[in-house]
Amino acid sequence: IDFFLRGTFHFKFVFPLGSNMDIYPLFGPAIVHYNWDGGDDTEVGIDLGFGFGFDRFSFEVWAGVSDRIPDITLAFGVSF
């Protein structure tokens, strides 16, 4: 993979009400450019997933809908 570009749209829901945990669905476009043995190929697809947020930390799981978009992506984030 030469490059992988993903856009993200998410909606946050506080669960349960009053707690510091957020659960949110994720969706967005993804573009992947491959360079296989001198041949170039670009794939466009959709990613679907969900995330959990705890105070400043988050964990996200993505699944690619298109054939050549990465099947599963895991992400961990820290906000400052």
N, C-alpha and C positions, 0 to 999 in steps of 0.2 A: 504494500500500500504506500503510495507516494504521499497522499494527504487524505484526511478525513475531516469533513466539516459538518457540524450538527447545530441546528437551531433548536431552541428550547422554548416551549410554552408550558407553563404549569399554573395550576390553581391550588391555593393552600386552603385546607380545611383543618381547623383546630379540633383535635380528638383526644380524649373527651373534652368537653367544654371546660375551660379554665386550666387545662394542663399545659405543660411546656412542650408537648410533642405535636408536631404537624405531620399529617399524611397528605400527600398530593399526587394526583395523576400527572403524567408528562406525555407530551406528544410534540412532534416536530419533523421538519425535513432533514434529510441527510444526503451528503454528496461524498462519494468515494472515488478517487482516481487511482487506477492500477497501472503499473508498468511491467508487463509480463514479457520477458524475452524480447525486448525491443518494441513490442506492440503496446499502444496506449488504449485504455478503456476507462470510461467514466460512467458510474452508475448513480442514479438518483432514486431515493426511496423514502420511506416513512419510518420513524422510530416511535415506539410506544413503550411506556414504562410507568414506574411509580417511585416515589421517594418518601423518606422519613426524615424529619428534622427534629433535633433535640438541642435547644438553646442555640449554640453557635456551630453545632456539628450536623452534617447531613449525610445520608447514604441513599444512592439512587441505583435502580436496576432498569436497564433499557433492553428492548428486543427489537431487532431489525425486521421489517415486514418484507422488504425486497430480497431477492435471491442472494445478491452479493454484498449487501450491507451487513456488517458484523452481526452475528446472531444474538449474542449476549454481551452487554457492556455493564460493568460495575463501576461506580464512582463514589468516592468519599470526599467530603468537603469540609473546610473549616472557615468560618467567617470571622473577620476581625473588625 
